[in-house]
């Protein structure tokens, strides 16, 4: 898909005290090991499975489903969807994923969409796909090193030559990056400290 803008960023969009409130609230919840689509569960992984998982993704996540968090983010999603000229038809969002990256933890190249729409009978997500991804930086730059967010603008083919772009501006606390869910992206390993971020996916009917 040819786009005029492949992403839209809002620097320091979320006030520091709201970022801190999200972090504090998430810490009251139980965290779990983040997995990829190759794994159905994050429980009872043997050593080979864990090694395979960590090669692609190594982080912990906490799932949040609170309106006060969504209302802070959604206006920026609407703004980006309009001003980037995507005008994607979106209906709802999934639960917010609070992500914890500690030293040496990372998320290798991936995209957020699935090959097929959700097949979840009697669910409002049934028949929908991820169209817009949002990531919010919740940590101050003084709290960690590394953890850079990268895009690879090679569209959907891993056979094409890589076109890497680093979004250093996203590392600023409270910054929001909005992008189509089918873009390749990664989070480089955190070298020092701990990085907190929030990810939300917005869903709609499949593209025609």
C-alpha positions in Angstrom: 0.0 0.0 0.0 1.5 3.4 -1.0 1.1 6.0 1.6 1.9 9.7 1.8 2.9 9.4 5.4 4.0 6.1 7.0 3.7 7.4 10.6 2.7 10.3 12.6 4.4 11.4 15.9 3.3 13.7 18.7 6.2 14.8 20.9 5.6 15.0 24.6 1.9 14.7 24.0 1.0 12.9 27.3 1.8 15.0 30.5 4.5 13.5 32.7 2.1 13.0 35.6 -0.3 11.0 33.4 2.6 8.8 32.3 3.6 8.2 35.9 0.0 7.4 36.8 -0.1 4.7 34.1 3.2 3.2 35.2 2.1 3.2 38.9 -1.3 1.7 38.0 0.3 -1.0 35.8 2.6 -2.0 38.6 -0.4 -3.0 40.7 -1.2 -5.7 38.2 0.3 -9.1 37.5 2.9 -9.1 34.7 3.4 -12.0 32.3 6.0 -13.0 29.7 5.3 -11.5 26.3 4.8 -14.0 23.5 4.5 -13.9 19.7 2.0 -15.5 17.3 4.1 -18.7 17.2 3.0 -19.4 20.8 -0.5 -19.9 22.1 0.4 -19.5 25.7 3.2 -18.0 27.8 2.9 -20.8 30.4 5.0 -24.0 30.7 7.5 -23.1 28.0 10.4 -25.5 27.9 14.0 -24.3 27.4 14.1 -24.7 23.5 10.7 -22.8 23.3 11.9 -20.1 25.6 15.1 -19.7 23.6 13.2 -19.5 20.4 10.8 -16.9 21.9 13.6 -14.7 23.4 15.4 -14.7 20.0 12.4 -12.8 18.6 10.9 -11.2 21.7 12.0 -10.8 25.3 9.9 -8.5 27.5 7.1 -8.6 30.1 3.6 -7.2 29.6 0.6 -6.2 31.6 -2.8 -5.9 30.0 -4.9 -2.8 30.9 -8.5 -2.1 29.9 -9.4 1.3 31.4 -11.3 4.1 29.8 -9.2 6.9 31.4 -6.1 5.5 29.6 -7.9 5.2 26.2 -9.3 8.8 26.4 -5.8 10.2 26.7 -4.7 8.4 23.5 -7.6 8.3 21.1 -7.7 12.0 20.1 -4.2 11.6 18.8 -5.2 8.5 16.9 -8.0 10.4 15.2 -5.7 13.3 14.5 -3.0 11.1 12.9 -5.6 9.1 10.9 -6.9 12.3 9.4 -3.7 14.4 8.9 -1.7 11.5 7.5 -4.4 10.9 5.0 -4.9 7.3 5.9 -8.6 7.7 6.8 -8.8 4.1 7.9 -12.2 3.0 9.0 -11.6 1.9 12.7 -14.3 0.6 15.0 -12.7 -0.2 18.4 -9.4 -0.9 20.1 -7.9 -3.9 21.9 -6.7 -3.9 25.4 -3.7 -1.7 26.0 -0.4 -3.5 26.4 1.9 -2.1 29.0 5.4 -3.3 28.1 8.5 -3.6 30.3 11.9 -3.8 28.7 14.8 -4.4 31.1 18.5 -4.8 30.2 19.1 -6.9 27.1 15.3 -7.2 26.4 14.0 -6.4 22.9 11.5 -7.2 20.2 12.9 -8.1 16.8 11.4 -7.3 13.4 7.6 -7.9 13.2 4.4 -6.4 12.2 1.2 -6.2 14.3 -1.4 -7.5 11.9 -2.5 -11.1 11.5 -2.9 -12.9 8.2 -6.6 -13.2 8.6 -9.3 -11.2 10.5 -10.1 -12.3 14.0 -12.3 -15.4 14.2 -13.8 -15.0 17.7 -17.6 -15.8 17.6 -19.8 -13.6 19.7 -17.0 -11.1 20.2 -17.0 -7.4 19.0 -13.6 -8.1 17.5 -14.8 -10.9 15.3 -14.1 -10.2 11.6 -11.9 -7.2 12.3 -8.2 -6.6 11.7 -5.6 -4.4 13.3 -5.3 -1.2 11.2 -3.6 1.3 13.4 -0.9 0.8 16.0 0.0 3.2 18.7 3.0 3.2 21.0 3.5 5.7 23.9 6.8 6.2 25.7 6.3 6.3 29.4 9.9 6.5 30.6 12.3 9.4 30.8 15.5 9.2 28.8 17.5 9.4 32.0 16.0 6.1 33.1 17.4 3.9 30.4 19.7 3.6 27.4 19.0 1.8 24.1 15.5 0.6 23.3 15.4 2.5 20.0 12.3 2.1 17.9 13.0 1.3 14.3 10.9 1.1 11.1 11.8 -0.9 8.0 9.9 0.6 5.1 10.1 -2.5 2.8 6.3 -2.9 2.9 5.2 -6.5 3.4 8.0 -8.5 1.7 11.0 -9.7 3.8 12.8 -10.3 0.5 13.1 -6.6 -0.3 16.1 -4.5 0.7 15.8 -3.0 4.2 15.0 0.7 4.5 15.7 1.4 8.2 14.5 4.5 10.0 15.1 5.2 13.7 12.5 7.2 15.7 14.6 8.8 18.3 11.9 11.3 19.0 9.7 8.5 20.4 12.1 8.0 23.3 11.0 11.3 24.9 8.6 10.6 27.7 5.0 11.2 26.8 5.6 11.0 23.0 3.1 9.1 20.9 3.9 7.3 17.6 0.9 6.3 15.4 1.4 4.0 12.3 -0.4 1.5 10.2 -0.2 -2.0 11.8 1.2 -3.6 8.6 4.6 -1.8 8.9 7.7 -3.7 9.9 9.2 -2.4 13.1 11.4 -3.5 16.1 12.6 -2.4 19.5 16.4 -2.6 19.9 17.7 -4.1 23.2 17.8 -1.9 26.3 21.4 -1.5 27.3 20.9 0.0 30.7 17.9 0.7 33.0 14.3 -0.1 32.3 12.0 1.2 29.6 8.2 1.4 29.9 5.8 1.8 27.0 2.2 1.4 26.2 0.8 -0.1 23.0 -2.7 0.0 21.7 -4.1 -1.5 18.4 -7.2 -0.1 16.7 -9.4 -2.4 14.7 -11.6 -2.2 11.6 -13.0 -4.2 8.8 -10.5 -5.7 6.3 -9.2 -3.4 3.6 -11.1 -3.7 0.3 
